[in-house]
Every structure is written in C-alpha cells, then in structure tokens.
Amino acid sequence: MFLYYVDLAWRSIKKTPILSLLMVLAISVGIGITITTLNVYSMMAFNPAGDRAERLNTVQLWSQGPDSWDDFHSLVTYQDAMNLRKGKQASEQAAMFRSGMAVQIDDPEVLPSLNGVRVTDSGFFNLFEVPFIYGNSWGKSVDEQAAFQAVIGKKLNQKLFGGDNSVGKTIYLNRKPYQVVGVIDDWNPQPKYYDPTSGAFSKAEQIYIPFSLAASEEFSIWGNMSGWKYERLNGYQERLASEKVWLEFWVDLPTAEDRQSYKRYLSQYVEQQKELGRFTDGKLAAESAQLSNVDAWLERNHVVPEDNKILLGLSALFLSVCLVNILGLMLTKFLKRAPEVGVRRAIGASRGQIFSQYMVEVGVIGLFGGLIGLAWAWGALYGLSARFGVAEGLTHLSLSMWLITPAIAVGTAMLAGLYPAWVVCRTKPSVYLKSQ
C-alpha cells in the first residue's frame, strides 16, 4: 500500500509541477539555512576529548591583586606554571604555550618555512592521546634537563623527509639543530581544546619542542599575554618573573578523589604564595584556585559565541516561516483535488486512507526539499570557507548532518501537511457527486 501511495504522490507532483516545485524550493531554502547554522553550531560545541573530558583539567589561579580582573583568567604566569610542574601532583601534567620558528633541514632544495610551534612538556602527548607513527615523545628527563629534541607532524615529515622515518634526523628551528624523536600521525582536534586562547579552530601545530628550553632559548610568544597591573619588562627574563599570564597548565585527574586532592594541593600552594607577597586580593586560598574540565574550559573561552546561538534561533524561526508558506501552498494544491477525493470516498476509500495518501505525498515533497537543502547547505559552507576564510573545521558538513537533514525535512514537511491533509480527507462525497 505504501508503494501505491508513493506512486500516487509522484503522479500528483507531475500534475502540478509548478506548485510542487515552489513547495520543494521553500522547504529546501528553510532547511538549507537551518542546517548551515546547525552544522556550524554543532562543530563549535563538539567536545573532541570524548570520554576523557572529565579527567582532563586546566588550572586557573586568582593571582591578581585587588581592583583588577573580575574573574579567573584562563592562563597562568610562568612562575606558577614552573612551581606546579615541580609539584608533580598529577599522574600527567603539561605546561604549554604557542610559539613560531623558521624550520629548515640540511637539504638546500627544501626552502625554510615559518611554522607554529607548541612548546610543552612530554606529558602533553599522553594527556591528549596524540598518535605516533614513528618514535615517541622525548623522555621525562628532558622536562628537567633541557635537550634540543622535537616531535614533528606527519605533514611536515612528508615535506621535509618525504614521509620516511625521520627519527634521529635533524631539523633546524631558527637555525638551531633539534633531533627528531617522534613523528605524530594526522591529529587535529576541532575545536583545538588544548589551547582555544590562540584560535579555537586553528590547526594543530606540526612541531613540538620541550618546555624546559623556554627560559634559555627565550622563545617568542604566539598567543595571548595579559597582566593585571603595569609592569615594565626589560627583557625576556623579567617577563618570566612577572605577573603576566600567558601559559596553559593541564593535569590528568582520573577520579573525583584525585580532583579533590589536587584542589587541596592548589590551596596549599596559594597559601605559600600569599606568604611570599603574591595573590594579594584577599580571597581565601580555597577560593583562589580553580580546575576546569574540558566542557567548562571550552565554555570559559567562549568557543561557542552567544551570537551563534542567536543565529541558530533565527534560522529556526525562518524555517517556521517557510513551513507556514508551505502549509498555504499545500492547502491550495489539495483542495483543487477535492472532487477527485469525493469520488474516491464514494467508491469506498476511508478517511484514513485519504489522509495517509496525502501525508505520503507531503513526505515525498519534504524528501526532495531536504536533498536540495543539503546541497544549499554544502554550497553555503563552501562559500563561507572560500569567501570569508572561515576555519575549515567549521565549514565541513558533518556526516550526521547528511543523515539527519532528510529526516528533519520530511518531519517538518509532514508537520506542515497535517492540516491540509486533514481538511481534504473530511471531504463529503455527496457535494462533489451532485456537482458532477
């Protein structure tokens, strides 16, 4: 029976091509705009940490003085990061910041290029489960005793060494030799949750070097740096000793007991710093330290802007307007066929059969609208990427959207078609038989 109704629906669509085309276009435009904004929103709101989202935490400290910031800053100072590293209270931990350097190799045919560099500890790779194809990260000892070692990404390895195993080979960063100890596979979490402060949807770095080199090599900072008071900095070493915040500090705390224990440790740390004349705002030590898991961290850094939520609501409103228009078009189309329905009712068709037939027709129109709406959405995302340089991670139509869009289109079309189908199935056969 269903296939019979589909056949009737197709014949009906061919009888009124213009009206049917208008309905399909109305649905497709509404669906296209809604899916475009929904896709961008879902890509922004996605938590790439998966089941590790709760155990991965960043540290925020209320290190500022009175009458300064109103909330915890996302970043910490260098001296706090160093002190927490030495504390070693978590099973894995990593301080980090983003820098940039010119990279080259001994081969003169490979031209130097400027690349973003992640300066971090060896724990970074275990914290975020970074996959390796060759070698591994540098050893824990390098976090204490600095060594010129590096981990590079698969793409950079392909560019510099043709994709061969480059472990043990040398790359030059700002003309200084670094030994490659590991090559990581394709790894680009979106959003870049381990450092949204330097671009939540920017690509993951292709070079990683030890944090222990930062003080001696005085790496430039390719990220945010803020201070709650004016400090004149005469050189890199004064920056390291200042109250400027510019580093993330991540810890792995698998259980609730681990998190409580680490909070107690942070409170004790704040007490120690207060005795040294820091953390002068007068807050209690327990209130001067905070842990944020991945969800809280992404929200803290406004990875999903409030404007995006408003835009999502407006697109849903626009889809509603489209549905109202579709409702009017369907009512016109179905009432034109009332005489035909009257004859069918007279020869025995029930109201339920008539209602089902028209709902199937509405579903077919919704399916066509959904498929065309997907094309609109794909084109809109491609246009955003090409014309406005929107991050690639936001303009990729996710697999789930390809699957749920036709379902949404059919569902919304059937919702709009309920009233017209109900009206036409109540047609009284006697009225139209007399008129014949």
C-alpha positions as CSV (number, residue, x, y, z in Angstrom):
1,M,0.0,0.0,0.0
2,F,2.8,2.4,0.8
3,L,4.4,2.0,-2.6
4,Y,1.0,2.6,-4.1
5,Y,0.7,5.8,-2.2
6,V,4.2,6.8,-3.3
7,D,3.2,6.2,-7.0
8,L,0.0,8.4,-6.5
9,A,2.2,11.1,-4.9
10,W,4.6,11.1,-7.8
11,R,1.7,11.3,-10.3
12,S,0.2,14.2,-8.3
13,I,3.5,16.0,-8.3
14,K,3.8,15.7,-12.0
15,K,0.2,17.0,-12.5
16,T,1.1,20.3,-10.6
17,P,4.8,20.8,-11.3
18,I,5.0,24.5,-10.6
19,L,3.1,24.3,-7.3
20,S,5.1,21.3,-6.3
21,L,8.4,22.9,-7.3
22,L,7.5,26.0,-5.2
23,M,6.9,23.8,-2.1
24,V,10.2,21.9,-2.7
25,L,12.1,25.2,-3.0
26,A,10.5,26.7,0.1
27,I,11.4,23.6,2.1
28,S,14.9,23.4,0.7
29,V,15.7,27.1,1.5
30,G,14.5,26.8,5.0
31,I,16.3,23.5,5.6
32,G,19.5,24.8,3.9
33,I,19.7,27.8,6.2
34,T,18.9,25.9,9.3
35,I,21.3,23.0,8.6
36,T,24.1,25.5,7.8
37,T,23.8,27.3,11.1
38,L,23.1,24.0,13.0
39,N,26.2,22.5,11.4
40,V,28.4,25.4,12.4
41,Y,26.9,25.4,15.9
42,S,27.4,21.6,16.4
43,M,31.0,21.8,15.1
44,M,31.7,24.6,17.6
45,A,30.0,22.8,20.5
46,F,31.7,19.4,19.8
47,N,33.8,18.1,22.6
48,P,36.8,16.3,21.0
49,A,38.1,15.0,24.3
50,G,35.4,12.3,24.4
51,D,35.4,10.1,27.5
52,R,38.5,12.0,28.8
53,A,36.7,15.3,29.0
54,E,36.1,15.0,32.7
55,R,39.6,13.8,33.8
56,L,41.4,16.5,31.8
57,N,41.5,19.7,33.7
58,T,43.2,23.1,33.4
59,V,44.3,25.2,36.3
60,Q,43.3,28.8,36.9
61,L,44.7,30.9,39.7
62,W,43.4,34.1,41.2
63,S,46.9,35.6,41.2
64,Q,45.8,39.2,40.6
65,G,45.8,42.0,43.2
66,P,42.7,44.0,44.4
67,D,40.6,46.0,42.0
68,S,41.7,44.2,38.9
69,W,40.0,41.3,37.0
70,D,36.5,40.2,38.0
71,D,37.0,36.6,37.1
72,F,39.7,33.9,36.9
73,H,42.0,34.4,33.9
74,S,42.3,31.3,31.7
75,L,46.1,31.5,31.6
76,V,48.7,31.3,34.4
77,T,52.1,33.0,34.9
78,Y,55.4,31.4,34.1
79,Q,56.4,31.2,37.8
80,D,53.1,29.5,38.7
81,A,53.5,27.0,35.8
82,M,57.0,26.2,36.9
83,N,56.0,25.8,40.5
84,L,53.1,23.4,39.6
85,R,55.4,21.4,37.3
86,K,57.8,20.9,40.2
87,G,54.9,19.9,42.5
88,K,54.2,16.8,40.3
89,Q,50.9,16.1,42.0
90,A,49.1,14.7,38.9
91,S,49.8,11.5,37.0
92,E,50.3,13.5,33.9
93,Q,50.8,17.3,33.5
94,A,51.9,19.7,30.9
95,A,52.6,23.4,30.7
96,M,52.4,24.9,27.3
97,F,52.3,28.0,25.0
98,R,52.4,28.6,21.3
99,S,55.5,30.0,19.6
100,G,56.7,30.2,16.0
101,M,60.0,29.5,14.2
102,A,61.6,29.1,10.8
103,V,62.2,25.4,10.1
104,Q,64.8,24.0,7.6
105,I,66.9,20.9,7.1
106,D,70.3,20.2,5.6
107,D,68.8,19.7,2.1
108,P,69.2,23.0,0.3
109,E,66.4,22.2,-2.0
110,V,63.9,22.3,0.9
111,L,63.3,26.0,1.5
112,P,62.9,27.3,5.0
113,S,59.3,28.0,6.2
114,L,57.7,29.7,9.2
115,N,55.7,27.3,11.3
116,G,53.7,27.4,14.6
117,V,55.5,25.6,17.4
118,R,53.9,24.1,20.5
119,V,56.3,24.5,23.5
120,T,55.2,21.9,26.1
121,D,56.2,19.0,28.3
122,S,56.4,15.4,27.5
123,G,53.1,14.8,29.3
124,F,51.2,16.6,26.5
125,F,51.2,13.6,24.3
126,N,49.7,11.2,26.9
127,L,47.3,13.8,28.1
128,F,45.7,14.3,24.7
129,E,46.4,10.8,23.4
130,V,48.4,12.1,20.4
131,P,49.0,9.1,18.0
132,F,52.6,8.4,16.8
133,I,53.6,6.8,13.6
134,Y,57.4,6.8,14.3
135,G,59.3,7.1,17.6
136,N,57.8,8.7,20.6
137,S,57.9,11.9,22.7
138,W,61.1,13.0,24.5
139,G,61.7,11.4,27.8
140,K,60.6,12.7,31.2
141,S,64.2,13.6,32.0
142,V,64.1,16.2,29.2
143,D,61.4,18.0,31.1
144,E,64.1,18.6,33.8
145,Q,67.3,18.7,31.8
146,A,66.6,20.6,28.6
147,A,67.6,19.0,25.3
148,F,67.2,20.1,21.7
149,Q,64.7,17.4,20.7
150,A,61.5,17.7,18.7
151,V,58.4,15.9,17.7
152,I,57.0,16.7,14.2
153,G,53.7,16.1,12.5
154,K,53.1,13.8,9.6
155,K,52.6,16.6,7.0
156,L,55.8,18.3,7.9
157,N,57.6,15.0,7.9
158,Q,56.3,14.4,4.4
159,K,57.5,17.8,3.3
160,L,61.0,17.6,4.9
161,F,61.8,13.9,4.6
162,G,59.4,12.5,2.0
163,G,57.4,10.7,4.7
164,D,60.3,8.4,5.7
165,N,61.0,7.5,9.3
166,S,62.9,10.7,10.4
167,V,63.6,9.7,14.0
168,G,67.2,10.6,14.7
169,K,67.4,13.2,11.9
170,T,68.0,16.9,12.4
171,I,65.8,19.8,11.8
172,Y,66.8,23.4,12.3
173,L,64.5,25.8,14.2
174,N,65.6,29.4,13.9
175,R,69.0,27.8,12.8
176,K,69.4,25.7,15.9
177,P,69.6,21.9,15.5
178,Y,66.9,19.8,17.0
179,Q,66.9,16.0,16.9
180,V,63.6,14.4,15.8
181,V,62.5,11.9,18.4
182,G,59.0,11.2,17.1
183,V,56.5,11.8,14.3
184,I,52.8,12.0,15.0
185,D,50.0,10.9,12.8
186,D,47.3,13.2,11.5
187,W,46.0,14.8,14.6
188,N,43.9,18.0,14.5
189,P,41.2,18.1,17.2
190,Q,38.5,20.7,16.4
191,P,37.9,22.8,18.4
192,K,41.5,22.9,19.4
193,Y,40.6,22.4,23.0
194,Y,44.0,22.2,24.5
195,D,44.6,25.9,23.5
196,P,41.5,27.7,22.4
197,T,43.1,31.0,23.5
198,S,45.2,31.1,20.4
199,G,42.5,30.2,18.0
200,A,39.8,27.7,18.9
201,F,39.6,26.4,15.3
202,S,43.1,26.9,14.1
203,K,45.1,23.8,13.0
204,A,47.2,21.8,15.4
205,E,50.9,22.6,15.3
206,Q,53.3,20.5,13.3
207,I,56.3,21.0,15.7
208,Y,56.5,20.3,19.4
209,I,59.6,21.1,21.5
210,P,60.4,20.8,25.2
211,F,59.1,23.5,27.6
212,S,62.4,23.2,29.6
213,L,64.1,25.1,26.7
214,A,61.9,28.2,27.1
215,A,63.9,30.1,29.7
216,S,67.3,29.6,28.0
217,E,66.1,30.0,24.3
218,E,63.6,32.8,25.0
219,F,61.0,31.7,22.5
220,S,58.6,34.3,21.2
221,I,55.0,34.0,22.3
222,W,52.4,33.5,19.5
223,G,49.4,33.8,21.8
224,N,47.7,36.0,24.3
225,M,49.6,37.6,27.2
226,S,47.9,39.8,29.8
227,G,48.7,41.4,33.1
228,W,46.5,42.8,35.9
229,K,49.0,45.6,36.6
230,Y,51.5,47.7,34.7
231,E,55.0,46.1,34.7
232,R,57.9,47.4,32.7
233,L,59.7,44.4,31.3
234,N,63.3,44.8,30.2
235,G,64.0,41.5,28.6
236,Y,62.7,38.0,28.5
237,Q,63.9,37.0,32.0
238,E,61.8,39.8,33.6
239,R,58.8,38.5,31.7
240,L,59.3,35.1,33.2
241,A,59.4,36.6,36.7
242,S,56.5,38.9,36.1
243,E,52.8,38.6,36.9
244,K,51.9,38.3,33.2
245,V,49.7,35.4,32.3
246,W,50.4,33.5,29.0
247,L,50.5,29.8,29.7
248,E,48.1,26.9,30.0
249,F,48.6,24.2,32.6
250,W,46.8,20.9,32.1
251,V,46.6,18.0,34.5
252,D,45.2,14.5,34.3
253,L,42.9,13.7,37.3
254,P,41.1,10.4,36.6
255,T,38.9,10.3,39.7
256,A,36.8,12.6,41.9
257,E,39.3,11.9,44.7
258,D,42.2,12.9,42.5
259,R,40.4,16.2,41.8
260,Q,39.7,16.9,45.4
261,S,43.3,16.1,46.3
262,Y,44.6,18.4,43.6
263,K,42.3,21.2,44.8
264,R,43.7,20.8,48.3
265,Y,47.2,21.0,46.9
266,L,46.4,24.2,45.0
267,S,45.0,25.7,48.2
268,Q,48.3,25.0,50.0
269,Y,50.2,26.4,47.0
270,V,48.2,29.6,47.2
271,E,48.9,29.9,50.9
272,Q,52.6,29.6,50.2
273,Q,52.4,32.3,47.5
274,K,50.5,34.6,49.9
275,E,53.3,34.3,52.4
276,L,55.7,35.4,49.6
277,G,53.6,38.5,48.9
278,R,51.6,37.4,45.9
279,F,47.8,36.7,45.5
280,T,47.1,40.0,47.3
281,D,43.4,40.3,46.5
282,G,42.3,39.0,49.9
283,K,40.5,35.9,48.7
284,L,40.6,32.8,50.7
285,A,43.2,30.3,49.5
286,A,40.5,27.7,48.7
287,E,38.7,30.3,46.5
288,S,41.8,31.4,44.7
289,A,42.3,28.2,42.7
290,Q,40.0,26.6,40.2
291,L,40.0,23.5,38.0
292,S,38.1,23.4,34.7
293,N,37.4,20.2,32.8
294,V,37.2,20.3,29.0
295,D,33.5,21.3,28.9
296,A,34.0,24.1,31.4
297,W,37.2,25.1,29.7
298,L,35.5,25.5,26.3
299,E,32.7,27.4,27.8
300,R,35.1,29.7,29.7
301,N,36.8,30.6,26.5
302,H,33.6,31.2,24.6
303,V,34.3,28.7,21.9
304,V,30.6,28.9,21.0
305,P,29.8,32.6,20.9
306,E,26.4,33.9,22.1
307,D,25.8,35.3,18.6
308,N,25.9,31.9,17.2
309,K,23.1,30.7,19.5
310,I,21.0,33.7,18.5
311,L,21.7,32.9,14.8
312,L,20.6,29.3,15.3
313,G,17.3,30.6,16.8
314,L,16.7,33.0,13.9
315,S,17.3,30.2,11.4
316,A,14.7,28.0,13.2
317,L,12.3,31.0,13.0
318,F,13.0,31.3,9.3
319,L,12.2,27.6,8.8
320,S,8.9,28.2,10.6
321,V,8.0,31.0,8.2
322,C,8.8,28.6,5.3
323,L,6.6,26.0,6.8
324,V,3.7,28.4,7.1
325,N,4.1,29.2,3.4
326,I,4.2,25.6,2.5
327,L,1.1,25.0,4.5
328,G,-0.8,27.5,2.4
329,L,0.6,26.0,-0.9
330,M,-0.4,22.5,0.2
331,L,-3.9,23.6,1.2
332,T,-4.3,25.2,-2.3
333,K,-3.0,22.1,-4.0
334,F,-5.1,19.6,-2.0
335,L,-8.3,21.5,-2.2
336,K,-8.0,21.6,-6.0
337,R,-8.2,17.8,-5.9
338,A,-11.3,17.7,-3.6
339,P,-13.6,16.5,-6.4
340,E,-11.2,13.6,-7.0
341,V,-11.2,12.8,-3.3
342,G,-15.0,12.9,-3.3
343,V,-15.2,10.3,-6.0
344,R,-12.7,8.1,-4.1
345,R,-14.7,8.5,-0.9
346,A,-17.9,7.5,-2.8
347,I,-16.3,4.3,-4.1
348,G,-15.2,3.2,-0.6
349,A,-11.9,4.9,0.3
350,S,-11.9,5.7,4.0
351,R,-10.8,9.0,5.6
352,G,-7.7,7.2,7.0
353,Q,-6.7,6.0,3.5
354,I,-7.1,9.5,2.0
355,F,-5.2,11.1,4.9
356,S,-2.4,8.5,4.6
357,Q,-2.1,9.1,0.8
358,Y,-1.7,12.8,1.2
359,M,0.8,12.5,4.1
360,V,2.9,10.3,1.9
361,E,2.8,12.9,-0.8
362,V,3.8,15.5,1.7
363,G,6.7,13.3,2.8
364,V,7.9,12.8,-0.8
365,I,7.9,16.6,-1.3
366,G,9.8,17.0,2.0
367,L,12.4,14.5,1.0
368,F,13.1,16.3,-2.3
369,G,13.3,19.6,-0.3
370,G,15.7,18.0,2.2
371,L,18.0,16.7,-0.5
372,I,18.1,20.1,-2.3
373,G,18.5,21.8,1.2
374,L,21.6,19.7,1.8
375,A,23.1,21.0,-1.5
376,W,22.2,24.5,-0.4
377,A,24.0,23.9,3.0
378,W,27.0,22.4,1.4
379,G,27.3,25.3,-1.0
380,A,26.8,27.9,1.8
381,L,29.5,26.3,3.9
382,Y,31.9,26.1,0.9
383,G,31.2,29.8,0.2
384,L,31.9,30.8,3.8
385,S,35.2,29.0,3.6
386,A,36.2,30.4,0.3
387,R,34.9,33.9,0.6
388,F,35.4,34.8,4.3
389,G,38.2,32.4,5.3
390,V,36.1,30.7,8.0
391,A,38.1,28.0,9.7
392,E,38.0,24.7,7.7
393,G,36.8,22.9,10.8
394,L,33.6,24.9,10.9
395,T,32.8,24.5,7.2
396,H,32.9,20.8,6.9
397,L,29.4,19.3,6.7
398,S,29.5,16.5,9.3
399,L,28.3,13.0,8.5
400,S,25.5,13.3,11.0
401,M,24.0,16.2,9.0
402,W,23.9,14.2,5.8
403,L,21.8,11.6,7.7
404,I,19.5,13.8,9.8
405,T,18.8,16.5,7.3
406,P,16.4,14.4,5.1
407,A,14.7,13.2,8.3
408,I,14.3,16.8,9.5
409,A,12.9,17.9,6.1
410,V,10.4,15.1,5.9
411,G,9.4,15.6,9.5
412,T,8.8,19.3,9.2
413,A,7.0,18.9,5.8
414,M,4.6,16.4,7.3
415,L,4.0,18.7,10.3
416,A,3.1,21.4,7.9
417,G,0.9,19.0,5.8
418,L,-1.2,17.7,8.8
419,Y,-3.8,20.4,8.5
420,P,-4.2,20.3,4.6
421,A,-4.4,16.5,4.7
422,W,-6.9,16.6,7.5
423,V,-9.1,19.1,5.6
424,V,-9.1,17.2,2.4
425,C,-9.9,13.8,4.0
426,R,-13.0,15.3,5.5
427,T,-14.4,16.0,2.0
428,K,-18.1,15.0,1.7
429,P,-18.6,12.8,-1.4
430,S,-22.2,13.9,-1.9
431,V,-21.2,17.5,-2.6
432,Y,-19.0,16.7,-5.5
433,L,-21.2,13.9,-6.9
434,K,-24.1,16.3,-7.2
435,S,-21.9,18.8,-8.9
436,Q,-20.8,16.2,-11.5
